[in-house]
Amino acid sequence: SSVAPAELLSRCQAKQQGPAPTREVTVINVGSNVISAASVEAQCGSDSVCIVPSGVTMLMDDDLDVSALVVRGEVEWTDATQNGAPHRYLCAGYIAVEGHGSFYMNLQQDGMGWVYIKDNGAQHPMLRSRAFGTAGNGSDNPTVEINGREMKRTWTLLDQPFNIGDTIMKLMHDPARMGWRVGDRIGIAPTKSGADVKGQTFRVIALTDNGLQLDQPSIDDHSAQFLPGNNSPLLQSAEVVNLSRNIVITGDDFSHVPCSSSLPESVLGEQTSVEGCRCASFRSTCTLGLHTIAAHSGTARIRNTRVGASQLNDW
């Protein structure tokens, strides 16, 4: 499905749980260094900073909703832990990979993985609020590696004109060899001279011979032709982009928070603070954003993944 699962929205979206969690729970699994997501949630509940310690691997074999997550061991989220589920989600006020911890996510099959950063007041001492990323000091080497479904190409060009009423789109590259699939959402750019219209999006309902069968007809004409140039012909052809990704990092929408005059100034005269929203001559409120893929030491490798606030539909 292209829409966030209803259970994720009901459990995680816009919960704003009040005071930031202060209780820390370090998860354990007696007799094993591997622990399930369900066991982690049972131990941590929804009111604590949940810590996966060094030497322990948490398998994302179930949905997980915690107040905040600190990873000093390993998180493993793969096709094997997905186990055929159409959706799997991890919700937290922040996810901080510390020390020599590792967050490894690799989904190449049909299931979707959702990382949802909640606006619940949780604050990490280095990454601050609503963050997902690495937080290391000195010789630490925390790592985040996220690999969504691999596509050989994510965009191509029209091979033939695609006009009003058409539902078959011919492409310059073979969609199957590009890694495109039935159910993918694609977009096409307008080609009219001086066009003031937006592009159109479709769902792929079948792969055809070097083309796509789409779920709705085109509402505009799109070019695929050669035009005369100064020294050689010029190709004018509409761009076609695959917009689908099977890993989404998102969270609650941005919010506006009141300033505090008690926060220390980070740089003398700049009227700003790294500790939060500091009142200034030009500021009484601040926008609280979503700090995805924050990196403080360590390494991060993010591929074939959609990232953004409130990205819950149309994947």
N, C-alpha and C positions, 0 to 999 in steps of 0.2 A: 504494500500500500504506500501511497505517496503522502499520507497524512499522519501526523504524530498519533500514536495510540492513545485512546481515550483514558486508559489507566494512568499513563504518564501525566497527562494534563490534570487529572483529578487528584493525583498524589503530590505532584511537584510544582505545578504552575501557580504563581501568585499566592504563596502560602504565608510569606512574611511572618515568621514565627515569633517575632518579638526580640527579647534579649539574646545577645550572642551566646552560643554555647561555650561553657568554660570547663565542663567535665570531660576528661580524656579517658578513652577506653582502648586498651591495647588488646587486639583480638588474639585468641589462642585456639589451637586445635590439638588436644592432648594425643600424643603418639604419632603425629604427622606434621609435616611442614607445609601441607597444602590445605586450604580452607575454602569452603564454598561461599558464594555471595549470600545465600540464605542464612548461613551460620554467622557471617559478619553482621548482617542486619539484625539478627536476633540478639547478638551480644551488645551492639552499639545503640540500638534504638534510634530515635529521631531527635535526641536532645544532647548529643555528645560529639566531640571531635574523635572520629574513628581512626585508629592507627593500625596499619598493617606493618608489623615490625620487620626488621632485617632477618632474613632467613626464612620468611613465610611467603608463600605464593597464594594470592587470592584468585580463584577462577571465576570469571564472570559467566557462571552457568545459570544465573537467574537475575531478575531485575533487582536493583539495589537502590534504596533511598535512605540516605543518612544526612545528618546536619552538615558535616564537613568530613573530608577524607584526607589523611596524610599517608603517603606510601613510602615506607623505608625499605620494604621488601620488594615484592613484585605483584603487579596486576597482569593477568593474562586473559585476553579477550580475542578469541579466534573463531573460525568456523566450527571447530570442535566444541568449544564451550557454548556457542550459539545453538548448536544441536538442532538445527532446522527451524528454530523459532523465527517467525516473520519479523518480530521486533524484540530488541533487548535494550534496556535503558539503565543508566547510572545517573542518579540525581544527588547533588551536594551543593552546599553553599560555596565551597571551594574545593579543589583537588590539588594538593601540593605534593610533588614527588621530591623527597629529601634524601640527603646522604648519598648512598649508592643505590637508591631505589630505582625501579623500572616500571613504566606503564607501557605495555605492549598490546597493540590492537591491530588485528589483521583480518579483515572480512572480505572474502573474494566470491562468496556464493550469494544467494538471493536475499538473505536476511539483512535487516537494517539495524544499525547500532546508534543509539542516541545518548550523547553526553549532555546533561542538562544542569546548568549552573543556576542555583536558586538565589533569589534575593531574600535571604533569611537572617541577615545580621552577622553571619559568621565572618571573622577576620583572621587571616593568617599574618603572623608578625612580619613576614617579608613580602609576600604577594598581595597582602591586604584583602579586600573583599571581592567576592564574585570573580575569582581567578581560577585558571587551570594552567599548570605549567610546572617548571622545575625551580627548586629553591635550594641552592647549595652554597657552601662556604669552603674556602681553602682548597683542600684536595678532594672534596666531594665531586661525584660525577653522576648526578641524577639524570635519567634519560626518559624521554617520551618518544615513542615511535608509533605512528598511526598510519595504516595503509588501507584505504578504501578499495573498492572494486577497480581493477586495472582496466584501462581502455587504451588501445594503441593510438587512437586519436580521439580528441573530444570535440573537434570541429572539422567541417569540410565545406565544400561549395556545391551549389546546384550544378548538375550536369545538363539539365534541360529546364526550360522555363516552367515555373510553377504558378499557375494563374487562378483567378477567381473560380471557385467551385471545385478545383482539383483536390483529390484526397490521396493521390499517389505522387510521391516526391522522389525524383531521380537524383542521385548524388554522384559526385565525382569519385568517391571512394566507396568500397564495398562495406556496408554497415556491419555485416557479420564479422569481417576481418578487423574492423575497428573496435569490436567488442561491444557494440550496441545491442540492446535487447528489447524484446516486446515489453511494454509497460514503461519504457523510458520516456521522460519528458524532454522534448526538443524545442528549440526556438529558431525562428528565421528572421533575418534582418530585412527591412524594407529597401527597395532599390529605385523607387520613383525619384525623379529629379526634384530636389527641394522638398522631399517628403517630410510632412509634419505629423506623420502617424507613427505609432509604435509597432514593433515587431509582433508576431503572433506565436503562441505556443501551442503545442499539440502533444498527444500521447500516441506512442507507436503501438499499433494493434497487430502488425505483421511485418516481417522482413520480406521484401520482394527482390527481384533481380536487380542488384545495385540500387535499391531504393527502399522506401518505407511506405506502408499503408498507414494512414493517420485516422484519428478518431473524429475529425471534423474537417469540413472543406476550408480552403483558403479564402480569406476575405479580401485579398488584394492580389495584384499581379506582381511577380518577381522575375527578374531578368536572369538569363544565362546566355551570354552572347559575347562575341568578339567585336570590338570597335576599332576603327583606324587610329593608329598612333603616329608619332613623328617618324620613328625608325622601325617599329614593329607593332603588330596588333596588340590591343589592350583587352584584357578579359574583364567583363562586367558580369559578376555572378553573385547572387545572394549568399551570405554566410549562413551556415546551419550549424547550431551548437547543441551538443548534448548537455542538458542541465541537471541530469539525475546524478546523485551521489548516494551511496548506501551507508555512509557515516556522516552524522550531523552533530556538530558541537554548537549548542545554542543555550538559551536560558531565558529567564524573565526579562521583560523589556526594560529599557533605561528608565530611571526614576530621578526625580529632583529632590535633593535633601537640603535642609537649612545649614548655614555655615556655623562655625564655632570660633569665637574670638580667643579661646584658651589654647588653641593649637600653636606650637612653636613655628616661627618662620624659618624655612629651609635655607633661603638665601636672603641676606639682609637687603631690605628694600624692595624685594620682589612680591611680597604679600601673599606667598603661597606656602604650603606645607605638604610634606610627603606623608604626613599622618592623617590626612583627611581634608575636609572642606574648611579652609580657614577664611574667616570674614576679611573683606578688603574694601577699599573705597569704591571698587567697581563690582563687588560680588556680595550677594546675600544668600544665594543658593548655588549648588553645584549639581551637575549631572552625574549620577552614579551609573557607570557603564558596566560592560561585560568584558573582562580582561582574559580573553582566551589565548592560549598558547603563549603565556608569559614565560620568559626564560631568564632566570638568575643563576648563572653557572650551569654546567651540564650541557646536554645536547638534546635537540628536538628535531624530529623528522616527520613532517606531516604531508601526506600525499593523498590525492583523490578524495578529498574531504570538504564538506561545506561547513563554513564557520560564520556565525552571525547571530545577533539578538533576535529573538522571536521568530526564528526560521522553523516554522512548524508545519507548513503546508507546501505542496507542489515540489516534491523531490523527484 
